[in-house]
Amino acid sequence: MTINEAQDEVIEEFGCLDDWMDKYQLLIDAGNSLQPLGQEAKTEDNLIDGCQSRVWLQAKYHDGVIDFAAESDALIVKGIITLLIRVLSGHTPQEIIGADLYFIDRIGLKDHLSPTRSNGLLAMVRQMRAYALAYAAKQG
């Protein structure tokens, strides 16, 4: 599945709901499906700067693609990082770097987050792209 196909799926799921309380619940449910990171992964190196909540993000490069894993101590944030992983994980560094993450605006996420959560969302995207840039540089 391409990044855009994954984004379109997310947009469709959120588009079925009119009430933002239901959308928040969908985010929380998504976050609850996230596999927890082991304690060894919860290091300062994996902690994302710029998030109000604590978010740990790991990236593993194999067979030309990056797989992300994460955990957060806040339910909504856990849901947000789950959506980002769903859209970006399993793609090449170049695909991740070049992705237009339009689903964030289309589902209205930015409009319904507090300024600090919005900053955290941007920090998560920045960190995922930073991993992609680092792996792309290693590829040569």
CNS distance restraints for C-alpha pairs under 8 A (distance, minus, plus):
assign (resid   1 and name CA) (resid   5 and name CA) 6.05 0.50 0.50
assign (resid   1 and name CA) (resid   6 and name CA) 6.55 0.50 0.50
assign (resid   2 and name CA) (resid   6 and name CA) 6.30 0.50 0.50
assign (resid   2 and name CA) (resid  91 and name CA) 7.98 0.50 0.50
assign (resid   3 and name CA) (resid   7 and name CA) 6.21 0.50 0.50
assign (resid   3 and name CA) (resid  87 and name CA) 5.49 0.50 0.50
assign (resid   3 and name CA) (resid  88 and name CA) 6.24 0.50 0.50
assign (resid   3 and name CA) (resid  91 and name CA) 7.71 0.50 0.50
assign (resid   3 and name CA) (resid  95 and name CA) 7.83 0.50 0.50
assign (resid   3 and name CA) (resid  99 and name CA) 7.24 0.50 0.50
assign (resid   4 and name CA) (resid   8 and name CA) 6.06 0.50 0.50
assign (resid   4 and name CA) (resid  87 and name CA) 7.85 0.50 0.50
assign (resid   5 and name CA) (resid   9 and name CA) 6.30 0.50 0.50
assign (resid   6 and name CA) (resid  10 and name CA) 6.45 0.50 0.50
assign (resid   6 and name CA) (resid  86 and name CA) 7.11 0.50 0.50
assign (resid   6 and name CA) (resid  87 and name CA) 5.23 0.50 0.50
assign (resid   7 and name CA) (resid  11 and name CA) 6.20 0.50 0.50
assign (resid   7 and name CA) (resid  87 and name CA) 6.03 0.50 0.50
assign (resid   7 and name CA) (resid 101 and name CA) 7.56 0.50 0.50
assign (resid   7 and name CA) (resid 102 and name CA) 7.50 0.50 0.50
assign (resid   7 and name CA) (resid 103 and name CA) 5.46 0.50 0.50
assign (resid   8 and name CA) (resid  12 and name CA) 6.12 0.50 0.50
assign (resid   8 and name CA) (resid 103 and name CA) 7.16 0.50 0.50
assign (resid   9 and name CA) (resid  13 and name CA) 6.26 0.50 0.50
assign (resid  10 and name CA) (resid  14 and name CA) 6.24 0.50 0.50
assign (resid  10 and name CA) (resid  83 and name CA) 7.72 0.50 0.50
assign (resid  10 and name CA) (resid 103 and name CA) 7.12 0.50 0.50
assign (resid  11 and name CA) (resid  15 and name CA) 5.77 0.50 0.50
assign (resid  11 and name CA) (resid 103 and name CA) 6.06 0.50 0.50
assign (resid  11 and name CA) (resid 106 and name CA) 6.66 0.50 0.50
assign (resid  11 and name CA) (resid 107 and name CA) 5.75 0.50 0.50
assign (resid  12 and name CA) (resid  16 and name CA) 6.49 0.50 0.50
assign (resid  13 and name CA) (resid  17 and name CA) 7.60 0.50 0.50
assign (resid  14 and name CA) (resid  23 and name CA) 6.42 0.50 0.50
assign (resid  14 and name CA) (resid  26 and name CA) 7.84 0.50 0.50
assign (resid  14 and name CA) (resid 107 and name CA) 6.15 0.50 0.50
assign (resid  15 and name CA) (resid 107 and name CA) 6.94 0.50 0.50
assign (resid  17 and name CA) (resid  22 and name CA) 6.51 0.50 0.50
assign (resid  17 and name CA) (resid  23 and name CA) 6.46 0.50 0.50
assign (resid  18 and name CA) (resid  22 and name CA) 7.58 0.50 0.50
assign (resid  18 and name CA) (resid  23 and name CA) 7.85 0.50 0.50
assign (resid  19 and name CA) (resid  23 and name CA) 6.56 0.50 0.50
assign (resid  20 and name CA) (resid  24 and name CA) 6.04 0.50 0.50
assign (resid  21 and name CA) (resid  25 and name CA) 6.25 0.50 0.50
assign (resid  22 and name CA) (resid  26 and name CA) 6.23 0.50 0.50
assign (resid  23 and name CA) (resid  27 and name CA) 6.28 0.50 0.50
assign (resid  24 and name CA) (resid  28 and name CA) 6.21 0.50 0.50
assign (resid  24 and name CA) (resid  76 and name CA) 7.04 0.50 0.50
assign (resid  25 and name CA) (resid  29 and name CA) 6.06 0.50 0.50
assign (resid  26 and name CA) (resid  30 and name CA) 6.11 0.50 0.50
assign (resid  27 and name CA) (resid  31 and name CA) 6.20 0.50 0.50
assign (resid  27 and name CA) (resid  76 and name CA) 6.09 0.50 0.50
assign (resid  27 and name CA) (resid  78 and name CA) 7.95 0.50 0.50
assign (resid  27 and name CA) (resid  79 and name CA) 4.50 0.50 0.50
assign (resid  27 and name CA) (resid  80 and name CA) 6.64 0.50 0.50
assign (resid  28 and name CA) (resid  32 and name CA) 6.20 0.50 0.50
assign (resid  28 and name CA) (resid  75 and name CA) 5.56 0.50 0.50
assign (resid  28 and name CA) (resid  76 and name CA) 5.55 0.50 0.50
assign (resid  28 and name CA) (resid  78 and name CA) 7.23 0.50 0.50
assign (resid  28 and name CA) (resid  79 and name CA) 5.25 0.50 0.50
assign (resid  29 and name CA) (resid  33 and name CA) 6.68 0.50 0.50
assign (resid  29 and name CA) (resid  79 and name CA) 7.14 0.50 0.50
assign (resid  30 and name CA) (resid  34 and name CA) 7.04 0.50 0.50
assign (resid  30 and name CA) (resid  78 and name CA) 7.92 0.50 0.50
assign (resid  30 and name CA) (resid  79 and name CA) 5.18 0.50 0.50
assign (resid  30 and name CA) (resid  82 and name CA) 6.39 0.50 0.50
assign (resid  30 and name CA) (resid  83 and name CA) 7.45 0.50 0.50
assign (resid  31 and name CA) (resid  75 and name CA) 6.51 0.50 0.50
assign (resid  31 and name CA) (resid  76 and name CA) 7.27 0.50 0.50
assign (resid  31 and name CA) (resid  77 and name CA) 7.78 0.50 0.50
assign (resid  31 and name CA) (resid  78 and name CA) 4.67 0.50 0.50
assign (resid  31 and name CA) (resid  79 and name CA) 3.74 0.50 0.50
assign (resid  31 and name CA) (resid  80 and name CA) 7.31 0.50 0.50
assign (resid  31 and name CA) (resid  81 and name CA) 7.66 0.50 0.50
assign (resid  31 and name CA) (resid  82 and name CA) 5.69 0.50 0.50
assign (resid  32 and name CA) (resid  75 and name CA) 7.85 0.50 0.50
assign (resid  32 and name CA) (resid  78 and name CA) 7.65 0.50 0.50
assign (resid  32 and name CA) (resid  79 and name CA) 7.41 0.50 0.50
assign (resid  34 and name CA) (resid  70 and name CA) 7.77 0.50 0.50
assign (resid  34 and name CA) (resid  71 and name CA) 7.44 0.50 0.50
assign (resid  34 and name CA) (resid  78 and name CA) 7.71 0.50 0.50
assign (resid  34 and name CA) (resid  82 and name CA) 6.37 0.50 0.50
assign (resid  35 and name CA) (resid  69 and name CA) 7.84 0.50 0.50
assign (resid  35 and name CA) (resid  70 and name CA) 7.94 0.50 0.50
assign (resid  35 and name CA) (resid  71 and name CA) 7.82 0.50 0.50
assign (resid  36 and name CA) (resid  70 and name CA) 7.24 0.50 0.50
assign (resid  36 and name CA) (resid  71 and name CA) 5.91 0.50 0.50
assign (resid  37 and name CA) (resid  41 and name CA) 6.11 0.50 0.50
assign (resid  37 and name CA) (resid  42 and name CA) 7.16 0.50 0.50
assign (resid  37 and name CA) (resid  69 and name CA) 7.20 0.50 0.50
assign (resid  37 and name CA) (resid  70 and name CA) 6.41 0.50 0.50
assign (resid  37 and name CA) (resid  71 and name CA) 6.09 0.50 0.50
assign (resid  38 and name CA) (resid  42 and name CA) 7.03 0.50 0.50
assign (resid  41 and name CA) (resid  46 and name CA) 6.94 0.50 0.50
assign (resid  41 and name CA) (resid  56 and name CA) 7.58 0.50 0.50
assign (resid  41 and name CA) (resid  58 and name CA) 7.41 0.50 0.50
assign (resid  42 and name CA) (resid  46 and name CA) 6.45 0.50 0.50
assign (resid  42 and name CA) (resid  47 and name CA) 7.19 0.50 0.50
assign (resid  42 and name CA) (resid  56 and name CA) 6.07 0.50 0.50
assign (resid  43 and name CA) (resid  47 and name CA) 6.40 0.50 0.50
assign (resid  43 and name CA) (resid  56 and name CA) 7.55 0.50 0.50
assign (resid  46 and name CA) (resid  56 and name CA) 4.96 0.50 0.50
assign (resid  46 and name CA) (resid  57 and name CA) 5.23 0.50 0.50
assign (resid  46 and name CA) (resid  58 and name CA) 6.17 0.50 0.50
assign (resid  47 and name CA) (resid  54 and name CA) 6.84 0.50 0.50
assign (resid  47 and name CA) (resid  55 and name CA) 5.63 0.50 0.50
assign (resid  47 and name CA) (resid  56 and name CA) 4.37 0.50 0.50
assign (resid  47 and name CA) (resid  57 and name CA) 6.46 0.50 0.50
assign (resid  48 and name CA) (resid  54 and name CA) 7.35 0.50 0.50
assign (resid  48 and name CA) (resid  55 and name CA) 5.70 0.50 0.50
assign (resid  48 and name CA) (resid  56 and name CA) 6.07 0.50 0.50
assign (resid  48 and name CA) (resid  57 and name CA) 6.93 0.50 0.50
assign (resid  48 and name CA) (resid 123 and name CA) 6.89 0.50 0.50
assign (resid  48 and name CA) (resid 124 and name CA) 6.73 0.50 0.50
assign (resid  48 and name CA) (resid 127 and name CA) 7.05 0.50 0.50
assign (resid  49 and name CA) (resid 123 and name CA) 6.79 0.50 0.50
assign (resid  50 and name CA) (resid 119 and name CA) 6.60 0.50 0.50
assign (resid  50 and name CA) (resid 120 and name CA) 5.55 0.50 0.50
assign (resid  50 and name CA) (resid 123 and name CA) 5.67 0.50 0.50
assign (resid  51 and name CA) (resid  55 and name CA) 7.09 0.50 0.50
assign (resid  51 and name CA) (resid 116 and name CA) 7.24 0.50 0.50
assign (resid  51 and name CA) (resid 117 and name CA) 6.95 0.50 0.50
assign (resid  51 and name CA) (resid 119 and name CA) 6.72 0.50 0.50
assign (resid  51 and name CA) (resid 120 and name CA) 4.03 0.50 0.50
assign (resid  51 and name CA) (resid 121 and name CA) 7.56 0.50 0.50
assign (resid  51 and name CA) (resid 123 and name CA) 6.67 0.50 0.50
assign (resid  51 and name CA) (resid 124 and name CA) 7.92 0.50 0.50
assign (resid  52 and name CA) (resid 116 and name CA) 6.26 0.50 0.50
assign (resid  52 and name CA) (resid 117 and name CA) 6.73 0.50 0.50
assign (resid  52 and name CA) (resid 120 and name CA) 6.51 0.50 0.50
assign (resid  53 and name CA) (resid  72 and name CA) 7.03 0.50 0.50
assign (resid  53 and name CA) (resid  73 and name CA) 6.48 0.50 0.50
assign (resid  53 and name CA) (resid  74 and name CA) 6.17 0.50 0.50
assign (resid  53 and name CA) (resid  77 and name CA) 7.39 0.50 0.50
assign (resid  53 and name CA) (resid 120 and name CA) 7.94 0.50 0.50
assign (resid  54 and name CA) (resid  72 and name CA) 5.52 0.50 0.50
assign (resid  54 and name CA) (resid  73 and name CA) 5.76 0.50 0.50
assign (resid  54 and name CA) (resid  74 and name CA) 7.48 0.50 0.50
assign (resid  55 and name CA) (resid  70 and name CA) 7.02 0.50 0.50
assign (resid  55 and name CA) (resid  71 and name CA) 5.74 0.50 0.50
assign (resid  55 and name CA) (resid  72 and name CA) 4.36 0.50 0.50
assign (resid  55 and name CA) (resid  73 and name CA) 6.95 0.50 0.50
assign (resid  55 and name CA) (resid  77 and name CA) 7.90 0.50 0.50
assign (resid  55 and name CA) (resid  78 and name CA) 7.91 0.50 0.50
assign (resid  56 and name CA) (resid  70 and name CA) 5.35 0.50 0.50
assign (resid  56 and name CA) (resid  71 and name CA) 5.38 0.50 0.50
assign (resid  56 and name CA) (resid  72 and name CA) 6.40 0.50 0.50
assign (resid  57 and name CA) (resid  68 and name CA) 7.01 0.50 0.50
assign (resid  57 and name CA) (resid  69 and name CA) 5.89 0.50 0.50
assign (resid  57 and name CA) (resid  70 and name CA) 4.38 0.50 0.50
assign (resid  57 and name CA) (resid  71 and name CA) 6.84 0.50 0.50
assign (resid  58 and name CA) (resid  68 and name CA) 5.61 0.50 0.50
assign (resid  58 and name CA) (resid  69 and name CA) 5.16 0.50 0.50
assign (resid  58 and name CA) (resid  70 and name CA) 6.09 0.50 0.50
assign (resid  59 and name CA) (resid  66 and name CA) 6.31 0.50 0.50
assign (resid  59 and name CA) (resid  67 and name CA) 5.66 0.50 0.50
assign (resid  59 and name CA) (resid  68 and name CA) 4.54 0.50 0.50
assign (resid  59 and name CA) (resid  69 and name CA) 6.49 0.50 0.50
assign (resid  59 and name CA) (resid 128 and name CA) 7.92 0.50 0.50
assign (resid  59 and name CA) (resid 131 and name CA) 6.82 0.50 0.50
assign (resid  60 and name CA) (resid  66 and name CA) 5.52 0.50 0.50
assign (resid  60 and name CA) (resid  67 and name CA) 5.24 0.50 0.50
assign (resid  60 and name CA) (resid  68 and name CA) 6.46 0.50 0.50
assign (resid  61 and name CA) (resid  65 and name CA) 5.69 0.50 0.50
assign (resid  61 and name CA) (resid  66 and name CA) 4.48 0.50 0.50
assign (resid  61 and name CA) (resid  67 and name CA) 6.44 0.50 0.50
assign (resid  61 and name CA) (resid 135 and name CA) 7.28 0.50 0.50
assign (resid  62 and name CA) (resid  66 and name CA) 6.48 0.50 0.50
assign (resid  62 and name CA) (resid  67 and name CA) 7.92 0.50 0.50
assign (resid  64 and name CA) (resid  91 and name CA) 7.91 0.50 0.50
assign (resid  64 and name CA) (resid  92 and name CA) 5.86 0.50 0.50
assign (resid  64 and name CA) (resid  93 and name CA) 7.90 0.50 0.50
assign (resid  65 and name CA) (resid  89 and name CA) 7.90 0.50 0.50
assign (resid  65 and name CA) (resid  90 and name CA) 5.37 0.50 0.50
assign (resid  65 and name CA) (resid  91 and name CA) 4.84 0.50 0.50
assign (resid  65 and name CA) (resid  92 and name CA) 4.27 0.50 0.50
assign (resid  65 and name CA) (resid  93 and name CA) 6.62 0.50 0.50
assign (resid  66 and name CA) (resid  89 and name CA) 5.96 0.50 0.50
assign (resid  66 and name CA) (resid  90 and name CA) 5.36 0.50 0.50
assign (resid  66 and name CA) (resid  91 and name CA) 5.80 0.50 0.50
assign (resid  66 and name CA) (resid  92 and name CA) 6.14 0.50 0.50
assign (resid  66 and name CA) (resid  93 and name CA) 6.77 0.50 0.50
assign (resid  66 and name CA) (resid 132 and name CA) 7.42 0.50 0.50
assign (resid  67 and name CA) (resid  89 and name CA) 4.67 0.50 0.50
assign (resid  67 and name CA) (resid  90 and name CA) 5.16 0.50 0.50
assign (resid  67 and name CA) (resid  91 and name CA) 7.59 0.50 0.50
assign (resid  68 and name CA) (resid  85 and name CA) 5.99 0.50 0.50
assign (resid  68 and name CA) (resid  88 and name CA) 7.94 0.50 0.50
assign (resid  68 and name CA) (resid  89 and name CA) 5.47 0.50 0.50
assign (resid  68 and name CA) (resid  90 and name CA) 7.96 0.50 0.50
assign (resid  69 and name CA) (resid  85 and name CA) 7.18 0.50 0.50
assign (resid  70 and name CA) (resid  81 and name CA) 7.09 0.50 0.50
assign (resid  70 and name CA) (resid  82 and name CA) 7.76 0.50 0.50
assign (resid  71 and name CA) (resid  78 and name CA) 6.33 0.50 0.50
assign (resid  71 and name CA) (resid  81 and name CA) 7.88 0.50 0.50
assign (resid  72 and name CA) (resid  77 and name CA) 6.49 0.50 0.50
assign (resid  72 and name CA) (resid  78 and name CA) 5.09 0.50 0.50
assign (resid  73 and name CA) (resid  77 and name CA) 7.87 0.50 0.50
assign (resid  73 and name CA) (resid  78 and name CA) 7.23 0.50 0.50
assign (resid  74 and name CA) (resid  78 and name CA) 5.97 0.50 0.50
assign (resid  75 and name CA) (resid  79 and name CA) 6.36 0.50 0.50
assign (resid  76 and name CA) (resid  80 and name CA) 6.32 0.50 0.50
assign (resid  77 and name CA) (resid  81 and name CA) 6.21 0.50 0.50
assign (resid  77 and name CA) (resid 117 and name CA) 7.67 0.50 0.50
assign (resid  78 and name CA) (resid  82 and name CA) 6.10 0.50 0.50
assign (resid  79 and name CA) (resid  83 and name CA) 6.37 0.50 0.50
assign (resid  80 and name CA) (resid  84 and name CA) 6.41 0.50 0.50
assign (resid  80 and name CA) (resid 121 and name CA) 7.39 0.50 0.50
assign (resid  81 and name CA) (resid  85 and name CA) 6.08 0.50 0.50
assign (resid  81 and name CA) (resid 121 and name CA) 7.99 0.50 0.50
assign (resid  81 and name CA) (resid 124 and name CA) 7.26 0.50 0.50
assign (resid  82 and name CA) (resid  86 and name CA) 6.08 0.50 0.50
assign (resid  83 and name CA) (resid  87 and name CA) 6.23 0.50 0.50
assign (resid  84 and name CA) (resid  88 and name CA) 5.98 0.50 0.50
assign (resid  84 and name CA) (resid  89 and name CA) 7.90 0.50 0.50
assign (resid  84 and name CA) (resid 125 and name CA) 7.61 0.50 0.50
assign (resid  85 and name CA) (resid  89 and name CA) 5.11 0.50 0.50
assign (resid  88 and name CA) (resid  96 and name CA) 6.24 0.50 0.50
assign (resid  91 and name CA) (resid  95 and name CA) 6.16 0.50 0.50
assign (resid  91 and name CA) (resid  96 and name CA) 6.55 0.50 0.50
assign (resid  92 and name CA) (resid  96 and name CA) 6.36 0.50 0.50
assign (resid  92 and name CA) (resid 132 and name CA) 7.73 0.50 0.50
assign (resid  93 and name CA) (resid  97 and name CA) 6.08 0.50 0.50
assign (resid  93 and name CA) (resid 132 and name CA) 4.36 0.50 0.50
assign (resid  93 and name CA) (resid 133 and name CA) 6.54 0.50 0.50
assign (resid  93 and name CA) (resid 135 and name CA) 6.42 0.50 0.50
assign (resid  93 and name CA) (resid 136 and name CA) 5.56 0.50 0.50
assign (resid  94 and name CA) (resid  98 and name CA) 6.07 0.50 0.50
assign (resid  94 and name CA) (resid 132 and name CA) 7.16 0.50 0.50
assign (resid  94 and name CA) (resid 133 and name CA) 7.91 0.50 0.50
assign (resid  94 and name CA) (resid 136 and name CA) 6.84 0.50 0.50
assign (resid  95 and name CA) (resid  99 and name CA) 5.90 0.50 0.50
assign (resid  96 and name CA) (resid 129 and name CA) 6.44 0.50 0.50
assign (resid  96 and name CA) (resid 132 and name CA) 6.40 0.50 0.50
assign (resid  97 and name CA) (resid 129 and name CA) 5.63 0.50 0.50
assign (resid  97 and name CA) (resid 132 and name CA) 6.31 0.50 0.50
assign (resid  97 and name CA) (resid 133 and name CA) 6.86 0.50 0.50
assign (resid 102 and name CA) (resid 106 and name CA) 6.26 0.50 0.50
assign (resid 103 and name CA) (resid 107 and name CA) 5.95 0.50 0.50
assign (resid 104 and name CA) (resid 108 and name CA) 6.46 0.50 0.50
assign (resid 104 and name CA) (resid 109 and name CA) 5.47 0.50 0.50
assign (resid 104 and name CA) (resid 110 and name CA) 6.50 0.50 0.50
assign (resid 105 and name CA) (resid 109 and name CA) 6.09 0.50 0.50
assign (resid 105 and name CA) (resid 110 and name CA) 6.17 0.50 0.50
assign (resid 105 and name CA) (resid 111 and name CA) 7.79 0.50 0.50
assign (resid 108 and name CA) (resid 112 and name CA) 6.47 0.50 0.50
assign (resid 109 and name CA) (resid 113 and name CA) 6.35 0.50 0.50
assign (resid 110 and name CA) (resid 118 and name CA) 6.11 0.50 0.50
assign (resid 113 and name CA) (resid 117 and name CA) 5.69 0.50 0.50
assign (resid 113 and name CA) (resid 118 and name CA) 5.66 0.50 0.50
assign (resid 114 and name CA) (resid 118 and name CA) 6.05 0.50 0.50
assign (resid 115 and name CA) (resid 119 and name CA) 6.17 0.50 0.50
assign (resid 116 and name CA) (resid 120 and name CA) 6.23 0.50 0.50
assign (resid 117 and name CA) (resid 121 and name CA) 6.16 0.50 0.50
assign (resid 118 and name CA) (resid 122 and name CA) 6.41 0.50 0.50
assign (resid 119 and name CA) (resid 123 and name CA) 6.17 0.50 0.50
assign (resid 120 and name CA) (resid 124 and name CA) 6.19 0.50 0.50
assign (resid 121 and name CA) (resid 125 and name CA) 6.37 0.50 0.50
assign (resid 122 and name CA) (resid 126 and name CA) 6.02 0.50 0.50
assign (resid 123 and name CA) (resid 127 and name CA) 6.10 0.50 0.50
assign (resid 124 and name CA) (resid 128 and name CA) 6.26 0.50 0.50
assign (resid 125 and name CA) (resid 129 and name CA) 6.20 0.50 0.50
assign (resid 126 and name CA) (resid 130 and name CA) 6.02 0.50 0.50
assign (resid 127 and name CA) (resid 131 and name CA) 6.29 0.50 0.50
assign (resid 128 and name CA) (resid 132 and name CA) 6.40 0.50 0.50
assign (resid 129 and name CA) (resid 133 and name CA) 6.08 0.50 0.50
assign (resid 130 and name CA) (resid 134 and name CA) 6.15 0.50 0.50
assign (resid 131 and name CA) (resid 135 and name CA) 6.22 0.50 0.50
assign (resid 132 and name CA) (resid 136 and name CA) 6.01 0.50 0.50
assign (resid 133 and name CA) (resid 137 and name CA) 6.12 0.50 0.50
assign (resid 134 and name CA) (resid 138 and name CA) 6.38 0.50 0.50
assign (resid 135 and name CA) (resid 139 and name CA) 6.33 0.50 0.50
assign (resid 136 and name CA) (resid 140 and name CA) 6.71 0.50 0.50
